[in-house]
Amino acid sequence: MGRTIAPETLRSADDVLDTLLNFADEVIGGTAHLLIGHSAGAYYAQAMAARRPAKVAGLALVCPLLPGLRDVPEHRVVAGSGEIGDDVFRSYFVIQTPEMLERYERYVAPAAALVDQAALERIGERWALTPDHAPAYAGPTVVVAGRLDSTVGYAAATDLVDHYPHASLSVVDDAGHALPHEQPELLRALLAEWLARVERRS
């Protein structure tokens, strides 16, 4: 999402997937590319890799939204007073320090203000992708989940290590759904290791 309003024809998760696949074809053409997705982005990245495995050099899934979520923990704060920022910040970040608030106000809040709510509601009515029963993506994969993720949890993400034959899995303590902000150095290291595996296979 961004400043472009979604057309009325965008009415389901399948429509979103088709849009993303067409975008990748237009921008990248036949070149192999990396897919990195966070939350719902990871849900779509999985489907893109399944549809076009030969075009995907590597797949990274961060705090993935998945069907069959389970054992999603209650939100709790592990650092900070829990009394700074707005309600969204306080319900999203588990590390609530001034540094995290600055990251939220710089990166998250401006993007959240651009959400096309009408499109979200339309797509949300049919948010599950149609299963295509394609073989599991066999390229280098990394799955990163926050142990304290009160949005999607981490339990369903752990199942992915058995689904993908070349997957690394990390469940990060003291991180919630805002893991890219709360543990950026660790995420950077995990993605660097994944990129090294991609390079070795290219």
C-alpha positions as MATLAB code, in Angstrom:
seq = 'MGRTIAPETLRSADDVLDTLLNFADEVIGGTAHLLIGHSAGAYYAQAMAARRPAKVAGLALVCPLLPGLRDVPEHRVVAGSGEIGDDVFRSYFVIQTPEMLERYERYVAPAAALVDQAALERIGERWALTPDHAPAYAGPTVVVAGRLDSTVGYAAATDLVDHYPHASLSVVDDAGHALPHEQPELLRALLAEWLARVERRS';
ca = [
       0.000    0.000    0.000;
       0.960    3.588   -0.286;
      -0.465    6.628   -2.035;
      -2.144    4.551   -4.761;
      -5.717    3.546   -3.943;
      -6.390   -0.136   -4.667;
      -8.803   -0.663   -7.570;
     -12.224   -2.142   -6.839;
     -11.143   -5.274   -8.719;
      -8.752   -6.087   -5.878;
     -11.165   -8.113   -3.755;
      -9.331  -11.155   -2.385;
      -5.958  -12.570   -1.414;
      -5.801  -14.306   -4.798;
      -6.204  -10.911   -6.509;
      -3.347   -9.519   -4.412;
      -1.137  -12.481   -5.309;
      -1.824  -12.014   -9.024;
      -0.960   -8.322   -8.693;
       2.336   -9.127   -6.948;
       3.291  -11.767   -9.519;
       2.539   -9.375  -12.384;
       4.548   -6.647  -10.638;
       7.541   -8.971  -10.237;
       7.323   -9.997  -13.898;
       7.174   -6.375  -15.021;
      10.023   -5.139  -12.833;
      12.353   -8.123  -12.928;
      11.343  -10.056  -16.024;
      12.951  -13.473  -16.177;
      15.745  -12.695  -13.711;
      15.900  -14.765  -10.530;
      15.119  -12.618   -7.520;
      14.978  -12.709   -3.730;
      11.691  -12.621   -1.853;
      11.524  -11.190    1.664;
       8.206  -10.759    3.423;
       7.074   -9.679    6.874;
       3.704  -10.720    8.327;
       1.131  -10.847    5.496;
       3.999  -10.073    3.129;
       5.542  -13.391    4.136;
       2.240  -15.149    3.410;
       2.295  -13.776   -0.126;
       6.036  -14.400   -0.556;
       5.478  -18.092    0.182;
       2.815  -18.272   -2.505;
       4.957  -16.394   -5.023;
       7.827  -18.829   -4.463;
       5.481  -21.796   -4.834;
       4.067  -20.442   -8.109;
       7.385  -19.445   -9.694;
      10.132  -21.428   -7.921;
      12.573  -21.179  -10.819;
      12.475  -17.378  -10.606;
      13.085  -17.190   -6.841;
      16.718  -17.373   -5.738;
      15.884  -17.276   -2.023;
      12.946  -16.876    0.364;
      12.967  -15.034    3.709;
       9.908  -15.086    5.967;
       9.856  -12.737    8.954;
       7.048  -13.070   11.527;
       4.946  -14.839    8.888;
       1.174  -14.722    8.870;
       0.086  -18.323    8.259;
      -3.160  -20.264    8.146;
      -3.668  -22.275   11.311;
      -2.126  -19.829   13.768;
      -1.987  -21.267   17.280;
      -0.643  -20.492   20.737;
      -0.495  -16.748   20.084;
       0.712  -15.159   23.334;
      -0.796  -12.171   25.091;
       1.042   -8.916   24.459;
       3.573   -8.033   27.142;
       6.298   -5.434   27.474;
       9.819   -6.638   28.291;
      11.655   -3.296   28.300;
      10.479    0.202   29.077;
       7.703    1.648   31.186;
       4.859    0.761   28.826;
       3.694    4.371   29.177;
       5.251    6.116   26.162;
       3.898    6.467   22.628;
       0.379    6.011   21.342;
      -1.944    3.024   21.778;
      -0.728    1.384   18.565;
       2.910    1.584   19.658;
       2.125    0.260   23.126;
       0.144   -2.687   21.722;
       2.707   -3.526   19.000;
       6.225   -3.162   20.419;
       7.430   -5.342   23.289;
      10.543   -3.180   23.691;
       9.162    0.250   24.516;
      12.219    2.449   24.822;
      12.636    5.975   23.429;
      14.778    4.483   20.626;
      11.969    2.119   19.617;
       9.430    4.945   19.806;
      11.613    6.982   17.447;
      11.747    4.057   14.993;
       7.977    3.633   15.225;
       7.311    7.326   14.630;
       9.802    7.424   11.750;
       8.968    4.189    9.910;
       5.704    2.633   11.094;
       3.268    5.448   11.834;
       3.647    7.279    8.480;
       3.043    4.041    6.558;
       0.084    3.068    8.730;
      -1.544    6.394    7.890;
      -1.561    5.404    4.190;
      -3.530    2.178    4.652;
      -6.396    1.801    2.176;
      -8.968    0.689    4.746;
     -11.717   -0.008    2.213;
      -9.425   -2.312    0.241;
      -8.323   -4.068    3.424;
     -11.923   -4.770    4.321;
     -12.711   -6.131    0.843;
      -9.623   -8.352    0.771;
     -10.132   -9.395    4.387;
     -13.425  -11.021    3.509;
     -11.438  -13.494    1.366;
      -8.008  -13.257    2.931;
      -7.005  -16.928    2.509;
      -5.230  -17.890   -0.709;
      -6.657  -20.725   -2.772;
      -4.428  -23.767   -2.097;
      -2.486  -24.800   -5.197;
      -0.802  -27.921   -3.760;
       2.494  -27.036   -5.443;
       5.657  -28.756   -4.190;
       7.485  -26.949   -1.404;
       9.949  -24.299   -2.549;
      13.365  -25.977   -2.504;
      15.688  -22.967   -2.501;
      17.512  -21.334    0.416;
      14.959  -20.243    2.998;
      15.086  -18.509    6.352;
      12.209  -18.212    8.815;
      12.459  -15.715   11.690;
       9.785  -15.411   14.382;
       9.405  -13.441   17.603;
       8.717  -15.507   20.692;
       6.538  -12.680   22.047;
       4.657  -12.016   18.800;
       1.085  -11.349   19.932;
      -0.103  -10.852   16.337;
       0.817  -14.187   14.717;
       2.731  -16.042   17.425;
       5.707  -18.242   16.608;
       4.313  -21.790   16.892;
       2.955  -22.024   13.333;
       6.232  -20.625   11.956;
       8.175  -23.499   13.503;
       6.251  -25.929   11.277;
       7.851  -24.349    8.216;
      11.266  -25.836    8.952;
       9.844  -29.238    8.031;
       7.985  -27.847    5.020;
      10.995  -26.270    3.318;
      13.908  -28.645    2.666;
      16.571  -25.906    2.923;
      15.186  -23.741    5.716;
      16.873  -22.241    8.745;
      14.604  -21.294   11.646;
      15.173  -18.730   14.391;
      12.738  -17.943   17.185;
      13.965  -14.740   18.798;
      13.354  -13.976   22.450;
      12.499  -10.407   23.489;
      10.913   -9.731   20.094;
       7.326   -9.371   18.982;
       5.735   -8.652   15.617;
       7.955   -5.566   15.389;
      11.034   -7.832   15.335;
      12.735   -5.957   12.447;
      12.796   -2.875   14.678;
      13.392   -4.583   18.014;
      16.199   -6.930   16.912;
      17.652   -5.341   13.748;
      21.252   -6.494   14.263;
      20.230  -10.107   14.793;
      17.872  -10.017   11.796;
      20.668   -8.526    9.694;
      22.986  -11.393   10.694;
      20.361  -14.041    9.915;
      19.673  -12.495    6.513;
      23.408  -12.266    5.783;
      23.773  -16.009    6.449;
      20.776  -16.673    4.184;
      22.293  -14.516    1.417;
      25.545  -16.457    1.704;
      23.582  -19.678    1.129;
      21.889  -18.109   -1.887;
      25.281  -17.124   -3.297;
      26.647  -20.632   -2.877;
      23.741  -22.062   -4.871;
      23.832  -19.499   -7.682;
];
